[in-house]
Amino acid sequence: MGIIGTAGERQHTHPPERADDLADMELPDQDGAEHRLGDYWKDAPAVLVWLRHYG
Protein backbone atom coordinates (compact mmCIF):
# COMPACT_ATOMS: atom_id res chain seq x y z
CA MET A 1 0.00 0.00 0.00
CA GLY A 2 1.33 3.41 -0.99
CA ILE A 3 0.72 6.95 0.12
CA ILE A 4 -2.76 8.23 -0.81
CA GLY A 5 -2.67 10.42 -3.92
CA THR A 6 0.66 9.22 -5.29
CA ALA A 7 1.22 7.64 -8.70
CA GLY A 8 1.20 3.85 -8.75
CA GLU A 9 3.74 3.63 -11.56
CA ARG A 10 6.49 5.86 -12.90
CA GLN A 11 5.28 8.62 -15.21
CA HIS A 12 7.25 9.86 -18.22
CA THR A 13 7.44 13.30 -19.79
CA HIS A 14 7.20 13.98 -23.51
CA PRO A 15 9.13 17.21 -24.10
CA PRO A 16 9.41 18.62 -27.62
CA GLU A 17 12.69 18.00 -29.41
CA ARG A 18 13.23 21.75 -29.74
CA ALA A 19 12.01 24.57 -27.50
CA ASP A 20 11.14 26.53 -30.66
CA ASP A 21 7.98 24.42 -30.77
CA LEU A 22 6.84 26.19 -27.60
CA ALA A 23 7.66 29.74 -28.73
CA ASP A 24 4.18 30.57 -30.04
CA MET A 25 2.34 29.14 -27.04
CA GLU A 26 0.60 31.76 -24.92
CA LEU A 27 -0.16 31.43 -21.24
CA PRO A 28 -1.93 33.81 -18.84
CA ASP A 29 -0.13 35.48 -15.96
CA GLN A 30 -1.63 35.97 -12.49
CA ASP A 31 -3.68 38.93 -13.78
CA GLY A 32 -5.03 37.05 -16.81
CA ALA A 33 -2.87 38.85 -19.42
CA GLU A 34 -1.61 36.49 -22.15
CA HIS A 35 2.15 36.22 -22.72
CA ARG A 36 3.93 34.45 -25.60
CA LEU A 37 6.58 32.07 -24.25
CA GLY A 38 9.06 32.87 -27.03
CA ASP A 39 9.23 36.48 -25.83
CA TYR A 40 10.96 35.31 -22.64
CA TRP A 41 13.96 33.82 -24.45
CA LYS A 42 14.30 36.14 -27.47
CA ASP A 43 17.29 37.99 -25.93
CA ALA A 44 18.76 35.35 -23.60
CA PRO A 45 18.15 31.77 -22.46
CA ALA A 46 15.22 31.15 -20.14
CA VAL A 47 14.17 28.40 -17.75
CA LEU A 48 10.52 27.34 -17.70
CA VAL A 49 9.19 25.71 -14.54
CA TRP A 50 5.71 24.29 -14.10
CA LEU A 51 4.58 23.75 -10.53
CA ARG A 52 1.59 21.67 -9.64
CA HIS A 53 -0.72 23.34 -7.15
CA TYR A 54 -1.87 21.13 -4.30
CA GLY A 55 -4.82 22.63 -2.53
trRosetta pair geometry for C-beta under 8 A, 3 or more apart (Angstrom, degrees):
i j d omega theta_ij theta_ji phi_ij phi_ji
2 6 5.3 -109 145 65 125 120
2 8 6.8 -174 18 -106 151 65
3 6 4.6 66 72 -10 93 128
7 10 7.3 101 116 -101 131 17
7 11 5.6 -89 -149 -28 166 108
16 19 6.9 138 77 -89 114 28
16 21 4.0 -137 -175 57 161 141
16 22 6.3 -172 24 -37 142 92
17 21 7.5 85 48 -13 66 135
18 21 5.6 115 77 -13 78 93
19 22 5.5 -52 -170 33 61 111
19 23 7.2 87 135 -51 73 83
19 41 7.3 -1 132 59 139 163
20 23 5.4 -21 -159 -15 47 122
20 38 7.9 44 -141 -105 52 114
22 25 5.1 -46 -167 13 64 124
22 37 5.2 -54 143 95 94 151
22 38 7.4 162 105 -60 66 78
22 48 7.7 -88 139 -16 158 167
23 36 7.2 25 164 164 59 100
23 37 6.0 -136 -132 84 27 91
23 38 3.0 50 -162 -76 85 120
23 41 7.9 -99 -108 56 90 107
24 36 6.6 -37 -143 -152 34 107
24 37 7.7 -14 43 43 13 93
24 38 6.4 12 -57 -13 40 128
25 36 7.4 132 77 -151 38 59
25 37 5.0 16 69 4 90 125
26 34 4.5 25 168 -178 124 109
26 35 6.4 160 -151 74 77 29
26 36 5.2 -41 -92 -89 85 57
26 37 7.3 -146 -90 -16 32 76
27 34 7.1 152 77 -146 17 66
27 35 6.3 -30 64 59 67 82
27 37 6.8 55 6 -60 104 95
28 31 8.0 -137 175 72 93 46
28 32 5.2 -23 -164 -144 127 35
28 33 6.6 132 -149 64 72 29
28 34 5.7 -46 -88 -88 64 56
28 35 7.6 118 -124 11 19 80
29 32 7.2 -49 64 19 64 17
29 33 5.2 -7 33 58 107 84
29 35 5.9 58 -42 -10 101 123
35 39 6.5 -109 -179 52 86 130
35 40 7.6 64 150 -46 119 102
36 39 4.8 94 76 -13 91 106
37 40 6.0 -50 -170 20 49 113
37 41 7.8 5 151 10 73 100
37 48 7.1 8 -151 -93 119 138
38 41 6.6 -77 -155 51 43 86
38 42 6.3 66 151 -61 75 92
39 42 5.8 -28 -142 -12 35 120
40 46 4.4 69 132 -101 103 170
40 48 7.8 111 89 -77 150 93
41 44 6.8 -101 -146 84 58 41
41 45 6.0 4 -140 -143 107 27
41 46 3.9 -117 -74 8 94 110
